[in-house]
Amino acid sequence: MNLGDTYGGSCMGISSAGHSKGKNSILLNDLSYLPKAAPSKGKHDKSLMLIPFKFAVAMVNRGWILRNVIIWQKPNCTPTSAKDRFTVDFEYFFFFSKKRKYYFEQQIEPFKESTIKRCKTGCNENKGSHYQGLSKENFEKIQQKVLTGKLTGKNKRAVWNISTTNFSGAHFAVYPPKLIETPIKAGCPENGIVLDPFMGSGTTGLVAKKLNRNWLGIELNPEYAKMAEERINAA
């Protein structure tokens, strides 16, 4: 689940914004009290509303298992005019499971050249023997696996550096195809079914088809549904 946050006092193009204080404050209550519009001036003006975290807590309280909080870091993020805070260049990506045991295909990242070089040259008593907290014995075990080709990479990390991409269609929240490749590969076997309950412009279906997975999309907006269908058929 990819979910962004917003600041109190930000109307986000909505003319009649709700208030961010009182019984309907999303900072104080469960998600069942989500305001009908973005928070306006009030107690939490200019504060991040922590919407992704409130969503995650609500999911866990309803029985879901939160396995990872992934950071989607955008090297080409949109500049901001704000001068009293840092530019936000990332979004959250939550990995939930409905049960303790589930299908998951481990995703491997290739080793850096520096790691391979270190394995070839060995470790010394002063530095290499404590490389990233490893004992000399454990380092040598990994070293042998790398040199013999039994170990070709490391488990994929939770910070994903992926640039945003342009989209000419009439949809404002299109994520890059590369972003959804890893979740599909890890969470669904080939010929399995990928479900996107917020289909939007159809990026998930497009990538699922490319990766030899079946897909099912749900979209309330008829214009977006038509856009997604045309986009996937064209590909």
Protein Blocks (a to p, Z undefined) as FASTA:
>chain_A
ZZddddehiaghpabdcdfedjklmklmcfklgcfbdcdedjkgoiaehlmmmmmmmmmm
nopacfbdcddddfkbccdfbfkbccdfbdcdddddfbfbdcdddddddddfklmmmmmn
opafklmmmgghiafklmmmmmmmmmnopagbdcddfbdcddddddfbdcfbbccfklmm
mmmmmmocehiacddfblmnommmmmmmmnopacddddfblklmmmmmmmmmmZZ
